[in-house]
Amino acid sequence: MMMELEADEVFAEDEDEVENQGEKQEASKEEVVYLVDASPKMFNTTTCQGESHFHVALTCIAHSLRTQIINTSYDQLAICFFNTREMKNIQQLNGVYVFNVADRDYLDRPTARLIKEFDSVQESFNKQIGSQYGILSGSRNNSLYNALWVAQALLRKGSAKTADKRILLFTNEDDPFGSINGITKKDMMRTTLQRAKDAQELGISIELLPLSRPNEEFNASHFYAELLGLEDDDLNQFMPSAVTRFDDLKNQLRKRIFKKRKVRRITFTIANALSIELNTYALIRPTVPGQITWLDSVTNLPIKTERSFVCTDTGTLLQEPPKRSQSYKNEEIKFSPYELSEIKRVSTGHLRLLGFKPLSCLKDHHNLRPSTFLFPSDEEMAGSTCVFVALHKSMLKLKRYAVAFYGSSTHPQLVALIAQDEILNAGGQVEPPGMHMIYLPYSDDIRQTDEIHTYTSSTAPRATDDHVKRATALMRRVDLKEFSVCQFSNPALQRHYAMVQAMALDEDEVPEIADETVPDVEGMARPGVVKALEEFKLSIYGENYEEESDLGVGGKGNTLAKKRKSEDAIKESTNYDWSDLADNGKLKDLTVVELKLYLVAHGLPVAGKKELLINRILTHLGK
């Protein structure tokens, strides 16, 4: 079967085309095991809010499950308690209990039933699971060793290249072998460290979320520094002040759960014979509701859509993909889908360096959309990091940015690569070293806006130095310190997911959502802000500004404002010869603002489009 190819369709976007050839999509799936210490110390130690450390850990995990099932629903997880009385694991090891629900594997995607039953696990924990010390003097039981073994076995499913595998460990015991002495302690520490090393060699990372006991910091150097591989500077930077508040631990867990994942891998061609490999990261992107998944009405399973072509003449199902044709000199030229894809291809999807320019040439309005962060990778091309570092240092030193060609076959464009230096503070790394890829606009994307005033140059009001001074003082008072778009949540999106959560968990009430975008009434009522606002209003309106503050319908201030606006319009409209403009058909050359001067001056309605305003003026002039 052939389908006639229109000339305009040659460069139309092809739905079946594989975008960005040469780019490799990285695995974005993660497998996580929450490893929670259930020893009596986790129940006996309380925080400043009167909550036990065990309760804090469970609350953090429950919060992360709710977030994870929405943002990364394809990730798999398992919840494992150690130092328990009861035993439940595949290896039948003492002191380890893997929490799970029916119709779900130990390591699987989070479900509504898992979240609902996990919320009530603390109430029935002592009765069904129980707590006890798993490492005691005179006993060879090593619950921490068993827990790492169970977690490693849970994460053994699948290849390390297809998923990131991690163990998140919650505990408030910085020396799990403190009650044991002599050769027994050394032997148990050695075997536990070897078990952790074996897991790390299999591509499993172990991360510690410590909880500090009252008036006592968590000292990682007792045991966990060696287990995590922390030395010198890394040890000093690891939790310099250990977690004491629930919010701190929740924020830490969120950072550990949502790691920056590679969007794709691209090739950066610097010269004809020199190319390096880069990983791209999306640092900030707007969050949108999840895609709709169509389900079968009988089985409730996701429906897979397929597209088939049927011959219009015979009605038979076509097995081969259709070909398109173009008439040329009375001959039908056939094109296969692959050939059309190659015709459309303007870019290979690679990043190609074109040159360098001073940073001063890059303006704020050149940034069309959120940038992409670039970082080198030696996985496929050895030496990429070395070349990238040399280029990165030179760009920082010379204050230059690189101009490069990048894009898909349907949307090629120029980009700017801006080097970013590493930023550190006492708590560790704030900003990583790398490059930001800024998507530059086409010339048509930049439009020059005309400033339109209702005043002529001779009568237009100008701000005095005092006006500017008062306005600056007011802006400084209401300025948000260290503002970030990540500080505020989308209230509509939060409300949407709150409804979904209430339906999935059979909750009677929808969780209350705090709208963080509403004005800060208490903050605006601070004495400093009120004083700056009053001084600004006094400098602009004078001492009678209170008479103009009531702008309600029918109010005195509203009447004064209308009267002043009408007087200004009458004065401005005298600068135009309206009769001559109407006779010569030049009213259409005026702007809407200028047309409204006549209407306001003569008390006529100002609503409507430009053509309606012109007709209204002509009718009033009797033309």
C-alpha positions in Angstrom: 0.0 0.0 0.0 1.2 3.5 -0.9 0.1 6.8 0.6 0.6 9.9 -1.4 3.2 12.2 0.2 2.3 15.9 0.4 5.2 18.3 0.1 4.4 19.9 3.4 4.6 16.5 5.2 8.3 15.9 4.4 9.4 17.9 7.4 6.3 17.2 9.6 7.0 15.6 12.9 6.9 11.8 12.7 5.3 10.1 15.6 7.1 6.8 15.0 10.5 8.5 14.7 13.0 7.6 17.4 14.2 11.0 18.6 17.7 11.9 19.5 19.6 9.1 17.8 22.9 8.6 19.5 21.5 9.5 22.9 21.2 6.6 25.4 18.4 6.7 27.9 19.7 5.8 31.3 17.9 3.4 33.6 15.8 5.6 36.0 14.5 2.7 38.2 15.6 2.3 41.8 15.4 -0.5 44.3 15.5 0.6 47.9 15.5 -1.4 51.2 14.5 0.6 54.3 16.5 -1.0 57.2 15.1 0.1 60.5 16.7 -0.6 63.9 13.9 -2.0 66.2 16.0 -2.3 69.4 14.6 -1.1 72.8 16.8 2.0 72.5 14.8 3.2 69.5 11.6 3.1 71.6 13.1 4.5 74.8 14.8 7.5 73.3 12.6 10.4 72.6 13.0 13.7 70.7 12.2 17.2 71.8 8.6 16.7 70.6 8.2 13.6 72.8 8.3 11.1 70.0 10.4 8.0 70.1 13.1 7.5 67.4 11.3 4.5 66.2 8.2 6.6 65.6 10.2 9.2 63.8 11.7 6.6 61.5 8.4 5.1 60.6 6.8 8.5 60.0 9.6 9.5 57.7 9.2 6.2 55.7 5.4 6.6 55.6 5.8 10.1 54.2 8.3 9.0 51.6 6.1 6.1 50.5 3.2 8.5 49.8 5.5 10.8 47.8 7.3 7.9 46.0 4.1 6.2 44.8 3.2 9.4 43.0 6.6 10.6 41.7 8.4 7.4 41.1 5.8 4.7 41.1 8.0 2.2 39.1 10.7 2.1 41.8 10.7 -1.0 44.0 11.2 -1.1 47.8 11.2 -3.3 50.8 10.8 -2.5 54.5 13.0 -4.5 56.9 13.2 -4.4 60.7 16.2 -5.8 62.6 16.8 -6.4 66.3 13.3 -8.0 66.4 11.9 -10.8 68.5 10.1 -12.5 65.6 11.7 -13.7 62.4 10.4 -13.3 58.8 12.8 -13.5 55.9 13.8 -15.8 53.1 17.0 -16.9 54.7 15.3 -17.6 58.1 17.9 -15.4 59.9 17.2 -14.5 63.5 16.4 -10.9 64.5 15.2 -9.8 61.0 11.6 -9.2 60.0 10.6 -8.1 56.5 7.3 -6.2 56.6 5.0 -6.9 53.6 1.3 -7.3 52.6 -0.6 -9.9 50.7 -0.3 -10.1 46.9 3.0 -8.3 46.9 6.6 -9.5 46.7 9.1 -8.5 49.4 10.8 -6.1 46.9 8.1 -4.6 44.8 6.4 -1.4 43.8 4.6 0.5 46.6 0.9 -0.1 46.8 -2.1 1.6 48.6 -2.5 -1.5 50.8 1.2 -1.4 51.9 0.9 2.3 52.8 -2.4 1.7 54.7 -1.1 -1.2 56.8 2.3 0.4 57.4 0.6 3.4 59.0 -0.8 1.1 61.7 2.3 -1.1 62.2 3.5 0.8 65.3 0.3 0.1 67.1 0.7 -3.7 66.7 4.5 -3.9 66.5 5.2 -5.1 70.1 2.5 -7.7 69.8 3.2 -9.1 66.4 6.9 -8.4 65.8 8.5 -7.4 69.1 11.7 -5.7 70.0 14.9 -7.1 71.5 18.7 -6.6 71.6 20.1 -8.7 68.8 23.8 -8.2 69.7 24.6 -9.2 73.3 27.7 -10.3 75.2 28.0 -14.1 75.3 25.9 -14.6 72.2 27.0 -15.2 68.6 23.8 -13.6 67.2 24.6 -10.6 65.0 21.3 -9.0 63.9 23.1 -6.2 61.9 25.0 -8.8 59.9 21.8 -10.7 59.3 19.9 -7.5 58.3 22.6 -6.6 55.7 22.5 -10.2 54.3 18.7 -10.1 54.0 18.8 -6.6 52.3 21.5 -7.8 49.9 19.4 -10.9 49.0 16.3 -8.7 48.4 18.3 -6.4 46.1 19.9 -9.3 44.2 17.0 -9.3 41.7 17.9 -7.7 38.4 21.2 -6.3 37.1 23.0 -3.4 38.7 23.0 -1.7 35.3 19.2 -1.6 35.1 18.5 -0.2 38.5 20.2 1.7 41.3 20.2 -0.4 44.4 20.4 1.2 47.9 20.0 0.4 51.6 18.8 3.2 53.9 19.7 2.4 57.5 17.9 4.1 60.4 19.5 3.7 63.9 20.4 5.6 67.0 23.1 3.2 68.1 26.5 4.4 66.9 28.4 1.4 68.5 26.3 -1.7 67.9 29.0 -4.0 69.3 29.6 -1.8 72.4 28.4 -4.5 74.9 30.9 -7.0 73.6 34.7 -7.2 74.3 37.8 -9.0 73.2 38.2 -11.2 70.2 34.5 -11.8 69.8 33.9 -8.1 69.1 36.6 -7.9 66.6 35.4 -11.0 64.8 31.8 -9.8 64.7 32.9 -6.3 63.4 35.1 -8.0 60.8 32.3 -10.2 59.4 29.8 -7.4 59.4 32.1 -5.1 57.5 32.9 -7.8 55.1 29.2 -8.4 54.5 28.7 -4.6 53.8 31.7 -4.7 51.5 30.3 -7.7 49.5 27.0 -5.8 49.1 28.9 -2.6 47.9 30.9 -4.7 45.4 27.6 -5.9 43.9 26.6 -2.3 43.2 24.6 -1.8 46.3 25.1 1.5 48.2 24.6 1.8 51.9 23.4 5.1 53.4 23.0 5.9 57.1 20.3 8.1 58.6 21.5 8.5 62.2 19.3 9.7 65.1 21.1 11.4 68.0 20.2 10.5 71.6 19.5 13.5 74.0 22.6 15.5 74.8 24.8 13.0 72.8 25.8 13.3 69.2 25.8 10.2 66.9 29.5 9.3 66.6 30.0 7.6 63.3 33.7 6.9 63.9 32.8 4.1 66.4 31.8 1.7 63.6 29.8 3.2 60.8 32.6 5.3 59.3 34.4 2.2 58.3 31.3 0.5 57.0 30.5 3.5 54.9 34.1 4.1 53.8 34.4 7.6 55.4 37.8 8.9 56.0 39.3 12.3 57.2 37.4 15.1 55.4 34.5 12.9 54.5 34.1 11.8 58.1 34.3 15.4 59.3 31.6 16.5 56.8 29.3 13.6 57.6 26.5 14.9 59.7 28.6 17.4 61.7 25.5 18.0 63.9 23.5 14.8 64.0 19.8 14.9 63.4 17.7 15.9 66.4 14.5 17.1 64.8 11.9 15.3 62.8 11.9 17.8 60.0 15.7 17.5 59.5 15.4 13.8 59.2 12.5 14.0 56.8 14.4 16.4 54.6 17.5 14.2 54.6 15.4 11.2 53.6 13.8 13.1 50.8 17.2 14.0 49.5 18.4 10.4 49.7 15.3 9.0 48.1 15.1 11.4 45.1 18.6 11.3 43.8 19.5 13.3 40.7 19.0 10.8 37.9 20.6 10.9 34.5 18.2 11.9 31.8 20.3 10.7 29.0 23.9 10.3 27.8 25.1 12.5 24.9 28.3 12.9 22.9 30.0 16.3 23.0 32.1 16.8 19.9 34.8 19.4 20.6 36.8 19.0 17.4 36.7 16.6 14.5 38.8 14.0 16.2 37.9 14.7 19.8 34.7 13.8 21.5 33.7 13.2 25.1 30.8 11.7 26.9 28.4 13.7 29.1 25.5 12.8 31.3 22.6 15.2 31.4 20.4 16.0 34.4 17.2 17.9 34.8 17.7 19.9 38.0 14.3 21.7 38.1 11.2 20.9 36.2 7.6 21.7 36.8 5.6 18.8 38.3 2.4 17.9 36.5 -0.3 15.3 37.2 0.5 11.7 36.2 -0.5 10.4 32.8 -3.9 8.6 32.5 -3.6 4.8 32.3 -6.5 3.1 30.5 -7.6 -0.1 32.2 -9.6 -3.0 31.1 -13.1 -2.9 32.5 -13.0 -6.7 33.3 -9.5 -7.5 34.4 -8.6 -3.9 35.6 -5.2 -4.4 33.9 -3.5 -1.7 31.8 -4.5 -1.7 28.2 -1.8 -1.8 25.5 -2.7 0.1 22.4 -1.5 -1.0 19.0 -1.9 0.5 15.5 -2.6 -1.6 12.4 -3.2 -0.6 8.8 -6.0 -2.1 6.8 -6.2 -2.1 3.0 -9.1 -0.1 1.8 -9.6 -2.3 -1.3 -9.5 -5.8 0.2 -9.9 -5.1 3.9 -7.0 -7.3 4.8 -4.5 -6.5 7.6 -1.2 -5.2 6.2 1.8 -6.8 7.8 4.4 -4.6 6.1 4.7 -0.9 7.1 3.1 1.4 4.4 5.2 3.4 2.0 4.6 7.0 1.0 5.0 8.4 -2.5 5.6 11.7 -4.2 4.8 12.4 -7.8 7.8 13.7 -9.8 7.8 13.9 -13.6 4.8 11.6 -14.0 6.5 9.0 -11.8 5.7 7.9 -8.3 8.8 8.1 -6.0 8.4 5.7 -3.1 9.7 6.5 0.4 10.0 4.1 3.3 9.5 5.4 6.9 13.3 5.1 7.5 14.1 7.2 4.4 11.6 9.8 5.5 13.2 9.9 8.9 16.7 10.4 7.3 15.3 13.2 5.1 14.0 15.0 8.2 17.2 14.6 10.1 18.9 17.9 10.6 20.8 17.0 13.7 22.2 13.7 15.0 21.3 14.6 18.6 24.9 15.1 19.5 26.3 18.3 21.0 28.8 20.0 18.7 31.0 22.9 19.8 30.9 26.0 17.6 33.0 28.5 19.6 33.2 30.8 22.6 31.8 34.2 23.6 32.2 36.5 26.6 29.7 35.9 29.4 28.6 39.5 29.0 27.0 38.6 25.7 24.5 36.3 27.3 21.4 38.1 28.5 18.6 37.0 30.9 16.0 36.9 28.2 18.0 34.4 26.2 17.0 31.6 28.6 13.9 30.1 27.1 13.2 27.3 29.5 14.9 25.4 32.4 18.5 24.6 31.7 20.0 21.1 31.6 23.0 20.3 33.8 26.0 18.5 32.2 28.5 16.3 33.9 31.3 14.1 32.4 31.2 10.3 32.3 34.0 7.8 31.6 31.7 4.8 31.2 31.9 4.7 27.4 34.7 7.1 26.6 37.8 7.0 28.8 39.3 10.4 29.5 36.1 12.3 29.1 36.4 13.7 32.7 40.0 14.9 32.1 39.1 16.8 28.9 35.9 18.2 30.5 37.8 19.5 33.6 40.4 21.2 31.4 37.6 22.9 29.3 35.7 23.8 32.5 38.6 25.5 34.2 39.5 27.5 31.1 36.0 28.8 30.7 35.9 29.9 34.3 39.3 31.5 34.1 38.6 33.4 30.9 34.9 34.2 31.7 33.7 32.6 28.5 30.7 30.5 27.6 30.6 28.0 24.8 28.1 28.1 21.9 27.1 24.7 20.6 24.7 23.1 18.2 22.2 20.6 19.7 18.7 19.3 19.3 16.5 16.6 17.9 15.9 16.1 14.2 12.6 18.1 14.5 13.9 20.9 16.7 17.6 21.7 16.3 18.9 24.8 18.0 21.9 26.6 19.4 22.7 26.3 23.1 25.0 28.1 25.5 27.2 26.1 27.9 28.0 28.0 31.1 30.6 26.6 33.5 29.7 26.4 37.1 32.3 26.2 39.9 31.8 24.0 42.9 30.3 25.7 46.0 30.9 24.3 49.5 29.9 25.2 53.0 30.3 23.7 56.4 27.5 21.2 55.7 29.1 19.9 52.5 28.6 20.6 48.8 25.9 23.1 47.9 26.4 23.3 44.1 28.3 20.7 42.1 30.9 21.6 39.4 29.7 21.2 35.8 28.0 23.1 33.0 24.5 24.4 32.5 23.1 24.1 29.0 21.0 27.1 28.2 18.6 26.8 25.2 19.0 29.9 23.1 16.1 31.5 21.2 15.7 31.9 17.5 15.5 35.5 16.3 11.7 35.2 15.9 11.4 34.2 19.6 12.6 37.7 20.7 10.0 40.4 20.3 10.7 44.0 21.1 7.9 45.5 23.2 6.8 49.0 22.7 6.2 51.2 25.7 2.8 52.9 25.5 2.0 55.8 27.7 -1.2 57.8 28.0 0.9 60.9 28.4 3.0 62.9 26.0 6.7 63.4 26.7 6.1 66.8 28.1 3.4 65.8 30.7 4.3 62.3 31.6 4.9 62.0 35.3 8.4 61.0 36.4 9.5 59.5 39.7 11.6 61.8 41.8 14.7 60.7 43.8 12.5 60.5 46.9 10.0 58.3 45.2 12.7 55.9 44.1 14.3 55.9 47.6 11.0 55.1 49.3 10.1 52.4 46.8 13.6 50.8 47.2 13.2 50.8 51.0 9.8 49.1 50.6 11.1 46.4 48.2 13.9 45.6 50.6 11.4 45.2 53.4 9.2 42.7 51.5 12.0 40.9 49.7 12.1 37.1 50.2 15.5 36.1 51.5 17.2 33.2 49.7 14.1 32.8 47.5 13.8 29.5 45.6 11.0 28.2 43.4 11.4 24.9 45.3 10.1 26.5 48.5 6.5 26.6 47.3 4.2 23.8 46.2 1.5 23.9 43.6 -1.7 24.0 45.7 -3.9 22.7 42.8 -1.5 19.8 42.3 -1.3 19.1 46.0 -5.1 19.1 46.2 -5.3 16.7 43.3 -3.0 14.2 44.9 -4.7 14.6 48.2 -8.0 13.5 46.6 -6.2 10.5 44.9 -4.7 9.5 48.2 -8.0 9.7 50.1 -9.6 7.5 47.4 -6.8 5.0 47.3 -6.5 4.6 51.1 -10.3 4.8 51.8 -9.8 7.8 54.0 -12.9 9.5 55.3 -11.5 13.0 55.0 -9.3 14.6 52.4 -6.0 15.8 53.9 -5.9 19.6 54.4 -3.6 21.3 51.9 -1.8 24.5 53.0 -1.7 27.0 50.1 1.8 28.5 50.3 1.2 31.0 47.5 -1.3 33.2 49.4 0.0 36.5 50.7 1.8 36.5 54.0 -0.6 38.7 56.0 1.4 38.4 59.2 4.6 39.3 57.5 3.1 42.3 55.8 1.8 43.5 59.2 5.3 43.8 60.7 6.0 47.3 62.0 9.0 47.7 59.6 6.9 46.8 56.5 4.0 49.0 57.6 6.3 52.0 58.1 8.0 51.5 54.7 4.6 51.2 53.0 3.2 54.3 54.7 6.3 56.4 53.8 6.0 55.2 50.2 2.3 56.1 49.9 3.0 59.5 51.5 5.7 60.3 49.1 3.5 59.4 46.1 0.1 60.7 47.0 0.9 63.3 49.6 -0.8 63.8 52.9 -4.3 63.3 51.5 -3.6 59.8 50.3 -6.1 58.3 52.7 -9.0 59.9 50.8 -7.9 58.0 47.7 -7.3 54.6 49.4 -10.9 53.5 49.3 -11.2 52.2 45.8 -14.4 50.3 46.3 -17.3 50.6 43.9 -19.2 53.9 44.6 -16.6 55.0 47.1 -15.1 58.4 47.5 -11.7 57.3 46.4 -13.1 55.7 43.3 -14.9 58.9 42.3 -11.8 60.9 42.8 -9.8 58.5 40.7 -12.3 58.5 37.9 -12.5 62.3 38.0 -8.7 62.6 37.8 -8.5 60.1 34.9 -11.2 62.0 33.0 -9.4 65.3 33.4 -6.1 63.8 32.2 -7.9 62.2 29.2 -9.6 65.6 28.3 -6.2 67.3 28.4 -4.5 64.6 26.4 -7.2 64.3 23.7 -6.8 68.0 22.8 -3.5 67.1 21.2 -5.3 65.2 18.5 -7.5 66.6 15.6 -10.1 63.9 15.8 -12.3 65.3 13.0 -9.4 65.4 10.6 -8.3 61.9 11.6 -11.8 60.6 11.0 -12.2 62.3 7.6 -8.8 60.9 6.4 -9.4 57.4 7.8 -6.4 57.6 10.1 -8.2 56.5 13.3 -7.1 53.0 12.5 -3.4 54.1 12.8 -3.9 55.1 16.5 -3.4 52.7 19.3 -6.2 51.4 21.5 -4.9 53.6 24.4 -5.0 56.7 22.2 -8.6 55.9 21.0 -9.7 55.5 24.6 -8.5 59.1 25.4 -11.4 60.4 23.2 -13.9 58.0 24.7 -13.0 58.8 28.3 -12.9 62.5 27.6 -16.5 62.4 26.2 -17.9 59.9 28.8 -18.3 57.1 26.2 -17.8 53.3 26.9 -14.3 52.0 26.4 -15.0 48.3 26.3 -14.6 46.3 23.0 -12.1 45.7 20.3 -10.4 48.4 18.2 -12.9 48.4 15.4 -15.7 48.9 17.8 -13.9 51.8 19.5 -13.4 53.5 16.1 -17.1 53.1 15.1 -18.1 54.6 18.5 -15.9 57.6 17.8 -17.2 58.1 14.3 -20.8 57.9 15.5 -20.2 60.5 18.2 -18.5 62.8 15.6 -21.5 62.2 13.3 -19.2 60.9 10.5 
